[in-house]
Amino acid sequence: MQWPDYVKIREVGLRDGLQSEDRFVSSEVKIKLLRALIRAGVSAIEATSFVHPRAIPQLSDAEVILDGIGDIPNGVVLSALVGNVMGMQRALNTGVREVMVVVSASEAHNRANVKMSVSQSLQALKEISPLASGGGTGVRGAVATAFGCPDQGKIDRGQVSVVVEGMLEAGIKEITLADTAGLGHPRQVYTLVKELAAGYPEVTWALHFHDTRGLGLANIITGIQAGVTILESSVGGIGGCPAIPGATGNVPTEDLIFMLHSMGIKTSIDLEGIARCTRLLEETLGRSLPARVSHLGCKASYTS
Ligand code: ZN
């Protein structure tokens, strides 16, 4: 079996993770976490979101975060979620290097999440994307509920393809397939990734799994086997989805790194550095997070 030498990990805990926390985490702590993630070697971080402050109060301090972080090392890319033209304009004012846009493959989830139909969301991308490119900002897309939706059930490849094609029409060529509700299984992941990669060879694919049913790492393994080398995860496994009651966080970054490093697959990230970020988050939130490896002390890093 062929394995890649290196995979890129994008940390999404500060955006996807924190957005479902009711109690506001101060901007100072968020900036401290961002700096700690960068020190741990994370080179791609989804830092915040430019959605309406009333929609997600936790992320209403996007400007404060991106201004407050100051200079970041070469090679580190901070990105932010953008929901509409107004959000895009806010993002451009901060000079963030990359934005991401989300459209759900599930009509029901898209309406619950952004109060728009899938086709309205895809239409909006055609306005948002040129604004980003015009401002020299990179744009990538994410297909939410690509592997299943709790409201709509099975999601077929055709529904995912509609969103992928809409993103391509808007000039977006890096696309994350997101298992928002943790419904995907390894065989499905392998098949969907293989079929999409064959159908849209111009796209760079990334994968994003919530570990709601415990299949996150298994899904990642088959995703890597299908050729994907960009993976998204969240420090401590923090997270959920505001539109999906009971949804849990992403695959924990430290558990993912432990698996990859054990397999001889390199990342840019230091496991102990991530464990420190998880401890900071746990102290801030006042509770334990789902990640396993961070709780194993010195045994955690014996392979890294
Ligand atoms: Zn997610």
Boltz pocket constraint, residues with backbone or C-beta under 6 A from the ligand:
constraints:
  - pocket:
      binder: B
      contacts: [[A, 16], [A, 178], [A, 179], [A, 180], [A, 208], [A, 210], [A, 240], [A, 250]]
      max_distance: 6.0
